[in-house]
Amino acid sequence: MDEISALLEKANKSIEVADHLAYVTYPMVKEPKLGFTIAEHTLSACLNATDALLAYERMFKRIDHYPNSFVSKIDIMKRDIGPRYNIERKHIFIMEDLNTILSHRKKANLEFIRRDKLVICDPDFDIRTLTMEKVKSYVYESKNFLIRINTILKSKNDRRH
């Protein structure tokens, strides 16, 4: 249970940082590249919350051991855990989209700002854009996701004691 609590705490801290960067720091400095940092913190928060829920499920042997990869975790969330706890598909989609954008950025050899959009261009000239509005909506929805996960795990923990 300590592992689950630690993961939840990390998730809550990451979403607090993302929220602060999006709604306090960004309006002051107006630096569009903060969008990537906010996206990284948001994804980190969602993944830590997902890991906490997966650890909880594994502790009660509701799921088998799984590879420690993003794809397998998301697959388990879609297939087993999401329906069991009524987790909305849009939250899973947000994690997939953030992961795609951030992995695309790692491969990209060109990124620039155009009309308040972050434009990422990889070696194959595949172009992705990221706006602050999109990032802020992801932060907002991710906060709702974390509230849901916290509610699930706290209520389950309270019943055990």
N, CA and C atoms as a LAMMPS dump frame, in Angstrom:
ITEM: TIMESTEP
0
ITEM: NUMBER OF ATOMS
483
ITEM: BOX BOUNDS ff ff ff
-5.0000000000000000e+02 5.0000000000000000e+02
-5.0000000000000000e+02 5.0000000000000000e+02
-5.0000000000000000e+02 5.0000000000000000e+02
ITEM: ATOMS id mol type element x y z
1 1 1 N 0.823 -1.189 0
2 1 2 C 0 0 0
3 1 3 C 0.868 1.254 0
4 2 1 N 2.101 1.14 0.533
5 2 2 C 3.004 2.294 0.537
6 2 3 C 3.373 2.707 -0.879
7 3 1 N 3.565 1.716 -1.754
8 3 2 C 3.894 2.009 -3.154
9 3 3 C 2.758 2.79 -3.814
10 4 1 N 1.545 2.384 -3.542
11 4 2 C 0.376 3.04 -4.128
12 4 3 C 0.272 4.475 -3.629
13 5 1 N 0.462 4.672 -2.331
14 5 2 C 0.4 6.023 -1.759
15 5 3 C 1.493 6.914 -2.323
16 6 1 N 2.7 6.358 -2.481
17 6 2 C 3.812 7.142 -3.031
18 6 3 C 3.532 7.542 -4.479
19 7 1 N 2.997 6.616 -5.261
20 7 2 C 2.668 6.927 -6.656
21 7 3 C 1.573 7.987 -6.747
22 8 1 N 0.574 7.874 -5.888
23 8 2 C -0.502 8.872 -5.876
24 8 3 C 0.026 10.245 -5.477
25 9 1 N 0.919 10.264 -4.513
26 9 2 C 1.502 11.538 -4.072
27 9 3 C 2.312 12.178 -5.2
28 10 1 N 3.105 11.356 -5.905
29 10 2 C 3.868 11.878 -7.05
30 10 3 C 2.935 12.408 -8.131
31 11 1 N 1.852 11.7 -8.38
32 11 2 C 0.886 12.132 -9.392
33 11 3 C 0.257 13.463 -9.003
34 12 1 N -0.134 13.585 -7.75
35 12 2 C -0.759 14.826 -7.291
36 12 3 C 0.209 16.004 -7.353
37 13 1 N 1.474 15.767 -7.012
38 13 2 C 2.475 16.839 -7.098
39 13 3 C 2.701 17.26 -8.548
40 14 1 N 2.787 16.289 -9.445
41 14 2 C 3.017 16.6 -10.861
42 14 3 C 1.871 17.401 -11.457
43 15 1 N 0.645 17.061 -11.103
44 15 2 C -0.494 17.801 -11.666
45 15 3 C -0.573 19.197 -11.058
46 16 1 N -0.155 19.343 -9.798
47 16 2 C -0.101 20.679 -9.194
48 16 3 C 0.903 21.556 -9.928
49 17 1 N 2.06 20.992 -10.25
50 17 2 C 3.085 21.74 -10.983
51 17 3 C 2.569 22.119 -12.367
52 18 1 N 1.962 21.166 -13.064
53 18 2 C 1.423 21.438 -14.401
54 18 3 C 0.358 22.526 -14.342
55 19 1 N -0.516 22.447 -13.36
56 19 2 C -1.579 23.437 -13.203
57 19 3 C -0.993 24.823 -12.928
58 20 1 N -0.017 24.887 -12.043
59 20 2 C 0.612 26.169 -11.72
60 20 3 C 1.309 26.753 -12.945
61 21 1 N 2.035 25.92 -13.668
62 21 2 C 2.712 26.404 -14.88
63 21 3 C 1.708 26.907 -15.911
64 22 1 N 0.605 26.202 -16.065
65 22 2 C -0.378 26.558 -17.092
66 22 3 C -1.168 27.808 -16.743
67 23 1 N -1.557 27.941 -15.488
68 23 2 C -2.486 29.01 -15.132
69 23 3 C -1.856 30.182 -14.383
70 24 1 N -0.617 30.046 -13.9
71 24 2 C 0.041 31.15 -13.198
72 24 3 C 1.287 31.605 -13.95
73 25 1 N 2.194 30.669 -14.214
74 25 2 C 3.464 31.039 -14.839
75 25 3 C 3.294 31.452 -16.293
76 26 1 N 2.589 30.654 -17.08
77 26 2 C 2.452 30.965 -18.508
78 26 3 C 1.842 32.342 -18.772
79 27 1 N 0.749 32.722 -18.108
80 27 2 C 0.206 34.062 -18.379
81 27 3 C 1.184 35.195 -18.06
82 28 1 N 2.106 34.947 -17.125
83 28 2 C 3.074 35.99 -16.774
84 28 3 C 4.2 36.084 -17.79
85 29 1 N 4.741 34.952 -18.217
86 29 2 C 5.924 34.979 -19.09
87 29 3 C 5.593 34.844 -20.571
88 30 1 N 4.427 34.314 -20.902
89 30 2 C 3.98 34.159 -22.298
90 30 3 C 5.006 33.423 -23.173
91 31 1 N 5.589 32.386 -22.632
92 31 2 C 6.56 31.588 -23.383
93 31 3 C 5.883 30.303 -23.852
94 32 1 N 5.587 30.188 -25.15
95 32 2 C 4.874 29.003 -25.655
96 32 3 C 5.599 27.682 -25.412
97 33 1 N 6.921 27.706 -25.3
98 33 2 C 7.654 26.453 -25.091
99 33 3 C 7.389 25.847 -23.715
100 34 1 N 6.772 26.613 -22.831
101 34 2 C 6.347 26.045 -21.549
102 34 3 C 5.316 24.942 -21.767
103 35 1 N 4.664 24.963 -22.911
104 35 2 C 3.66 23.95 -23.232
105 35 3 C 4.215 22.542 -23.154
106 36 1 N 5.457 22.361 -23.59
107 36 2 C 6.074 21.032 -23.534
108 36 3 C 6.305 20.596 -22.09
109 37 1 N 6.772 21.524 -21.268
110 37 2 C 7.013 21.207 -19.861
111 37 3 C 5.702 20.864 -19.161
112 38 1 N 4.681 21.64 -19.456
113 38 2 C 3.366 21.375 -18.864
114 38 3 C 2.851 20.012 -19.323
115 39 1 N 3.026 19.707 -20.598
116 39 2 C 2.592 18.412 -21.134
117 39 3 C 3.343 17.262 -20.463
118 40 1 N 4.647 17.439 -20.233
119 40 2 C 5.439 16.396 -19.575
120 40 3 C 4.945 16.143 -18.157
121 41 1 N 4.684 17.217 -17.408
122 41 2 C 4.186 17.061 -16.037
123 41 3 C 2.792 16.437 -16.02
124 42 1 N 1.969 16.815 -16.971
125 42 2 C 0.616 16.26 -17.049
126 42 3 C 0.664 14.766 -17.345
127 43 1 N 1.486 14.378 -18.315
128 43 2 C 1.625 12.956 -18.639
129 43 3 C 2.199 12.186 -17.456
130 44 1 N 3.194 12.762 -16.794
131 44 2 C 3.79 12.116 -15.626
132 44 3 C 2.744 11.881 -14.538
133 45 1 N 1.901 12.877 -14.303
134 45 2 C 0.846 12.74 -13.293
135 45 3 C -0.119 11.62 -13.664
136 46 1 N -0.538 11.603 -14.914
137 46 2 C -1.484 10.57 -15.364
138 46 3 C -0.871 9.177 -15.287
139 47 1 N 0.388 9.06 -15.67
140 47 2 C 1.043 7.748 -15.632
141 47 3 C 1.252 7.266 -14.202
142 48 1 N 1.62 8.174 -13.298
143 48 2 C 1.779 7.773 -11.901
144 48 3 C 0.444 7.344 -11.295
145 49 1 N -0.627 8.053 -11.632
146 49 2 C -1.954 7.663 -11.145
147 49 3 C -2.355 6.306 -11.722
148 50 1 N -2.06 6.108 -13.001
149 50 2 C -2.347 4.821 -13.643
150 50 3 C -1.546 3.707 -12.982
151 51 1 N -0.262 3.962 -12.723
152 51 2 C 0.574 2.967 -12.053
153 51 3 C 0.032 2.629 -10.666
154 52 1 N -0.463 3.637 -9.949
155 52 2 C -1.036 3.398 -8.621
156 52 3 C -2.258 2.489 -8.724
157 53 1 N -3.117 2.771 -9.691
158 53 2 C -4.32 1.951 -9.866
159 53 3 C -3.958 0.532 -10.315
160 54 1 N -2.976 0.416 -11.201
161 54 2 C -2.532 -0.911 -11.643
162 54 3 C -1.912 -1.69 -10.481
163 55 1 N -1.133 -1.008 -9.64
164 55 2 C -0.536 -1.671 -8.475
165 55 3 C -1.627 -2.145 -7.516
166 56 1 N -2.648 -1.338 -7.345
167 56 2 C -3.778 -1.713 -6.488
168 56 3 C -4.477 -2.956 -7.037
169 57 1 N -4.727 -2.958 -8.323
170 57 2 C -5.389 -4.102 -8.961
171 57 3 C -4.516 -5.352 -8.888
172 58 1 N -3.21 -5.182 -9.078
173 58 2 C -2.287 -6.313 -9.021
174 58 3 C -2.186 -6.854 -7.592
175 59 1 N -2.269 -5.954 -6.608
176 59 2 C -2.194 -6.361 -5.206
177 59 3 C -3.34 -7.319 -4.862
178 60 1 N -4.504 -7.077 -5.443
179 60 2 C -5.655 -7.944 -5.196
180 60 3 C -5.83 -9.006 -6.277
181 61 1 N -4.804 -9.162 -7.101
182 61 2 C -4.748 -10.204 -8.13
183 61 3 C -5.912 -10.144 -9.116
184 62 1 N -6.365 -8.933 -9.41
185 62 2 C -7.412 -8.76 -10.419
186 62 3 C -6.824 -8.678 -11.816
187 63 1 N -5.528 -8.353 -11.885
188 63 2 C -4.829 -8.352 -13.173
189 63 3 C -3.543 -9.139 -13.007
190 64 1 N -3.068 -9.698 -14.105
191 64 2 C -1.815 -10.437 -14.09
192 64 3 C -0.65 -9.471 -14.209
193 65 1 N 0.536 -10.028 -14.051
194 65 2 C 1.736 -9.22 -14.247
195 65 3 C 1.753 -8.742 -15.697
196 66 1 N 2.224 -7.539 -15.919
197 66 2 C 2.226 -6.94 -17.254
198 66 3 C 3.584 -6.305 -17.519
199 67 1 N 3.966 -6.175 -18.784
200 67 2 C 5.227 -5.505 -19.108
201 67 3 C 5.153 -4.032 -18.7
202 68 1 N 6.275 -3.496 -18.293
203 68 2 C 6.318 -2.104 -17.855
204 68 3 C 6.487 -1.186 -19.063
205 69 1 N 5.5 -1.188 -19.936
206 69 2 C 5.547 -0.316 -21.11
207 69 3 C 4.27 0.507 -21.174
208 70 1 N 4.372 1.65 -21.804
209 70 2 C 3.225 2.546 -21.924
210 70 3 C 2.061 1.856 -22.617
211 71 1 N 2.347 1.171 -23.704
212 71 2 C 1.296 0.526 -24.502
213 71 3 C 0.542 -0.524 -23.69
214 72 1 N 1.265 -1.344 -22.932
215 72 2 C 0.588 -2.39 -22.161
216 72 3 C -0.25 -1.797 -21.03
217 73 1 N 0.242 -0.748 -20.391
218 73 2 C -0.534 -0.106 -19.321
219 73 3 C -1.823 0.5 -19.87
220 74 1 N -1.712 1.183 -20.997
221 74 2 C -2.889 1.804 -21.606
222 74 3 C -3.884 0.729 -22.051
223 75 1 N -3.364 -0.367 -22.59
224 75 2 C -4.233 -1.462 -23.026
225 75 3 C -5.024 -2.043 -21.849
226 76 1 N -4.354 -2.247 -20.724
227 76 2 C -5.035 -2.769 -19.533
228 76 3 C -6.074 -1.768 -19.029
229 77 1 N -5.726 -0.474 -19.083
230 77 2 C -6.686 0.556 -18.658
231 77 3 C -7.931 0.527 -19.543
232 78 1 N -7.722 0.416 -20.856
233 78 2 C -8.859 0.402 -21.788
234 78 3 C -9.72 -0.842 -21.61
235 79 1 N -9.046 -1.972 -21.513
236 79 2 C -9.731 -3.261 -21.552
237 79 3 C -10.357 -3.654 -20.211
238 80 1 N -9.607 -3.511 -19.126
239 80 2 C -10.055 -4.048 -17.842
240 80 3 C -10.462 -2.984 -16.821
241 81 1 N -9.547 -2.089 -16.538
242 81 2 C -9.734 -1.187 -15.402
243 81 3 C -10.698 -0.05 -15.707
244 82 1 N -10.607 0.524 -16.894
245 82 2 C -11.502 1.622 -17.262
246 82 3 C -12.968 1.267 -17.099
247 83 1 N -13.411 0.162 -17.701
248 83 2 C -14.821 -0.22 -17.535
249 83 3 C -15.196 -0.556 -16.081
250 84 1 N -14.271 -1.156 -15.343
251 84 2 C -14.569 -1.554 -13.961
252 84 3 C -14.836 -0.341 -13.069
253 85 1 N -14.06 0.736 -13.277
254 85 2 C -14.183 1.916 -12.417
255 85 3 C -14.825 3.113 -13.12
256 86 1 N -15.414 2.887 -14.269
257 86 2 C -16.064 3.961 -15.041
258 86 3 C -15.122 5.127 -15.328
259 87 1 N -13.926 4.815 -15.753
260 87 2 C -12.969 5.846 -16.154
261 87 3 C -13.263 6.194 -17.606
262 88 1 N -13.427 7.47 -17.855
263 88 2 C -13.803 7.912 -19.194
264 88 3 C -12.684 7.644 -20.2
265 89 1 N -13.071 7.282 -21.409
266 89 2 C -12.103 6.988 -22.475
267 89 3 C -11.292 8.216 -22.851
268 90 1 N -11.874 9.409 -22.689
269 90 2 C -11.138 10.615 -23.063
270 90 3 C -9.887 10.792 -22.21
271 91 1 N -9.906 10.307 -20.98
272 91 2 C -8.72 10.413 -20.137
273 91 3 C -7.604 9.515 -20.668
274 92 1 N -7.976 8.361 -21.14
275 92 2 C -6.991 7.45 -21.729
276 92 3 C -6.486 8.027 -23.047
277 93 1 N -7.383 8.616 -23.825
278 93 2 C -6.989 9.257 -25.077
279 93 3 C -6.001 10.391 -24.825
280 94 1 N -6.221 11.166 -23.775
281 94 2 C -5.313 12.273 -23.444
282 94 3 C -3.916 11.741 -23.164
283 95 1 N -3.821 10.649 -22.402
284 95 2 C -2.499 10.068 -22.128
285 95 3 C -1.831 9.615 -23.42
286 96 1 N -2.596 8.98 -24.297
287 96 2 C -2.035 8.527 -25.572
288 96 3 C -1.566 9.709 -26.413
289 97 1 N -2.376 10.758 -26.466
290 97 2 C -2.03 11.923 -27.272
291 97 3 C -0.797 12.631 -26.721
292 98 1 N -0.737 12.819 -25.409
293 98 2 C 0.435 13.456 -24.807
294 98 3 C 1.69 12.627 -25.047
295 99 1 N 1.578 11.318 -24.908
296 99 2 C 2.727 10.454 -25.156
297 99 3 C 3.184 10.555 -26.612
298 100 1 N 2.236 10.592 -27.536
299 100 2 C 2.566 10.718 -28.96
300 100 3 C 3.279 12.034 -29.241
301 101 1 N 2.743 13.117 -28.711
302 101 2 C 3.344 14.436 -28.938
303 101 3 C 4.75 14.498 -28.365
304 102 1 N 4.927 14.022 -27.131
305 102 2 C 6.241 14.113 -26.494
306 102 3 C 7.26 13.17 -27.133
307 103 1 N 6.832 11.993 -27.559
308 103 2 C 7.774 11.097 -28.247
309 103 3 C 8.101 11.638 -29.633
310 104 1 N 7.123 12.274 -30.259
311 104 2 C 7.344 12.917 -31.557
312 104 3 C 8.374 14.037 -31.414
313 105 1 N 8.293 14.754 -30.301
314 105 2 C 9.24 15.848 -30.058
315 105 3 C 10.668 15.321 -29.896
316 106 1 N 10.824 14.166 -29.246
317 106 2 C 12.158 13.593 -29.053
318 106 3 C 12.807 13.236 -30.382
319 107 1 N 11.987 12.774 -31.341
320 107 2 C 12.517 12.397 -32.655
321 107 3 C 12.7 13.597 -33.568
322 108 1 N 12.024 14.688 -33.257
323 108 2 C 12.02 15.852 -34.148
324 108 3 C 13.387 16.523 -34.192
325 109 1 N 13.726 16.986 -35.385
326 109 2 C 14.96 17.75 -35.497
327 109 3 C 14.667 19.213 -35.807
328 110 1 N 13.401 19.58 -35.736
329 110 2 C 13.024 20.967 -35.957
330 110 3 C 11.758 21.262 -35.166
331 111 1 N 11.827 22.319 -34.371
332 111 2 C 10.634 22.784 -33.674
333 111 3 C 10.694 24.301 -33.614
334 112 1 N 9.537 24.921 -33.802
335 112 2 C 9.483 26.377 -33.795
336 112 3 C 8.096 26.831 -33.371
337 113 1 N 7.987 28.145 -33.154
338 113 2 C 6.722 28.733 -32.731
339 113 3 C 6.148 29.519 -33.896
340 114 1 N 4.87 29.282 -34.176
341 114 2 C 4.187 29.981 -35.266
342 114 3 C 2.782 30.343 -34.795
343 115 1 N 2.503 31.629 -34.696
344 115 2 C 1.186 32.114 -34.257
345 115 3 C 0.719 31.438 -32.969
346 116 1 N 1.532 31.483 -31.951
347 116 2 C 1.234 30.905 -30.63
348 116 3 C 1.009 29.396 -30.652
349 117 1 N 1.514 28.728 -31.677
350 117 2 C 1.458 27.267 -31.745
351 117 3 C 2.883 26.743 -31.743
352 118 1 N 3.082 25.656 -31.027
353 118 2 C 4.358 24.96 -31.072
354 118 3 C 4.277 23.977 -32.228
355 119 1 N 5.175 24.108 -33.173
356 119 2 C 5.177 23.249 -34.351
357 119 3 C 6.384 22.323 -34.252
358 120 1 N 6.141 21.029 -34.393
359 120 2 C 7.191 20.015 -34.312
360 120 3 C 7.257 19.315 -35.661
361 121 1 N 8.454 19.229 -36.202
362 121 2 C 8.635 18.596 -37.506
363 121 3 C 9.716 17.525 -37.387
364 122 1 N 9.375 16.275 -37.69
365 122 2 C 10.354 15.195 -37.58
366 122 3 C 11.107 15.008 -38.899
367 123 1 N 12.09 14.112 -38.942
368 123 2 C 12.897 13.93 -40.157
369 123 3 C 12.086 13.567 -41.403
370 124 1 N 10.911 12.954 -41.231
371 124 2 C 10.063 12.608 -42.372
372 124 3 C 9.106 13.739 -42.734
373 125 1 N 9.289 14.896 -42.111
374 125 2 C 8.449 16.084 -42.304
375 125 3 C 6.998 15.851 -41.901
376 126 1 N 6.819 14.985 -40.926
377 126 2 C 5.51 14.807 -40.313
378 126 3 C 5.368 15.932 -39.287
379 127 1 N 4.31 16.722 -39.4
380 127 2 C 4.177 17.923 -38.579
381 127 3 C 3.088 17.737 -37.526
382 128 1 N 3.407 18.158 -36.306
383 128 2 C 2.455 18.164 -35.191
384 128 3 C 2.446 19.566 -34.6
385 129 1 N 1.292 19.977 -34.101
386 129 2 C 1.209 21.277 -33.437
387 129 3 C 0.625 21.101 -32.041
388 130 1 N 0.993 22.015 -31.175
389 130 2 C 0.511 22.009 -29.801
390 130 3 C 0.202 23.448 -29.417
391 131 1 N -1.016 23.696 -28.981
392 131 2 C -1.406 25.042 -28.554
393 131 3 C -1.581 25.058 -27.038
394 132 1 N -1.489 26.244 -26.456
395 132 2 C -1.685 26.354 -25.013
396 132 3 C -3.122 26.011 -24.622
397 133 1 N -4.073 26.308 -25.491
398 133 2 C -5.463 25.962 -25.185
399 133 3 C -5.62 24.446 -25.051
400 134 1 N -4.966 23.728 -25.956
401 134 2 C -5.015 22.264 -25.923
402 134 3 C -4.334 21.746 -24.654
403 135 1 N -3.183 22.323 -24.332
404 135 2 C -2.449 21.909 -23.137
405 135 3 C -3.284 22.176 -21.887
406 136 1 N -3.902 23.351 -21.821
407 136 2 C -4.727 23.687 -20.656
408 136 3 C -5.931 22.754 -20.536
409 137 1 N -6.516 22.387 -21.663
410 137 2 C -7.649 21.456 -21.601
411 137 3 C -7.181 20.08 -21.12
412 138 1 N -5.978 19.674 -21.533
413 138 2 C -5.43 18.407 -21.065
414 138 3 C -5.153 18.451 -19.562
415 139 1 N -4.643 19.579 -19.076
416 139 2 C -4.399 19.723 -17.635
417 139 3 C -5.722 19.617 -16.877
418 140 1 N -6.729 20.309 -17.362
419 140 2 C -8.043 20.299 -16.709
420 140 3 C -8.621 18.881 -16.658
421 141 1 N -8.614 18.196 -17.786
422 141 2 C -9.162 16.835 -17.827
423 141 3 C -8.318 15.867 -17
424 142 1 N -7.01 16.083 -16.982
425 142 2 C -6.134 15.216 -16.192
426 142 3 C -6.377 15.413 -14.699
427 143 1 N -6.696 16.639 -14.3
428 143 2 C -7.054 16.877 -12.899
429 143 3 C -8.31 16.087 -12.54
430 144 1 N -9.274 16.068 -13.437
431 144 2 C -10.49 15.274 -13.201
432 144 3 C -10.162 13.787 -13.103
433 145 1 N -9.246 13.328 -13.957
434 145 2 C -8.802 11.933 -13.928
435 145 3 C -8.16 11.615 -12.577
436 146 1 N -7.284 12.501 -12.099
437 146 2 C -6.626 12.271 -10.816
438 146 3 C -7.616 12.31 -9.656
439 147 1 N -8.586 13.189 -9.735
440 147 2 C -9.619 13.222 -8.694
441 147 3 C -10.337 11.873 -8.653
442 148 1 N -10.639 11.336 -9.82
443 148 2 C -11.318 10.037 -9.916
444 148 3 C -10.455 8.92 -9.321
445 149 1 N -9.175 8.893 -9.688
446 149 2 C -8.268 7.849 -9.185
447 149 3 C -8.097 7.986 -7.674
448 150 1 N -7.91 9.223 -7.19
449 150 2 C -7.785 9.451 -5.746
450 150 3 C -9.032 8.969 -5.012
451 151 1 N -10.19 9.261 -5.563
452 151 2 C -11.448 8.836 -4.945
453 151 3 C -11.535 7.312 -4.888
454 152 1 N -11.176 6.669 -5.982
455 152 2 C -11.223 5.202 -6.039
456 152 3 C -10.3 4.599 -4.99
457 153 1 N -9.052 5.044 -4.976
458 153 2 C -8.062 4.424 -4.098
459 153 3 C -8.245 4.816 -2.636
460 154 1 N -8.68 6.023 -2.373
461 154 2 C -8.9 6.437 -0.979
462 154 3 C -10.1 5.703 -0.388
463 155 1 N -11.173 5.576 -1.161
464 155 2 C -12.36 4.889 -0.635
465 155 3 C -12.07 3.403 -0.421
466 156 1 N -11.293 2.812 -1.3
467 156 2 C -10.942 1.396 -1.142
468 156 3 C -10.038 1.218 0.075
469 157 1 N -9.123 2.17 0.279
470 157 2 C -8.204 2.103 1.405
471 157 3 C -8.961 2.295 2.719
472 158 1 N -9.941 3.189 2.735
473 158 2 C -10.724 3.43 3.947
474 158 3 C -11.531 2.199 4.343
475 159 1 N -12.019 1.461 3.364
476 159 2 C -12.807 0.258 3.654
477 159 3 C -11.958 -0.847 4.268
478 160 1 N -10.672 -0.84 3.955
479 160 2 C -9.793 -1.907 4.448
480 160 3 C -9.441 -1.708 5.916
481 161 1 N -9.518 -0.474 6.414
482 161 2 C -9.106 -0.21 7.804
483 161 3 C -10.273 -0.176 8.733
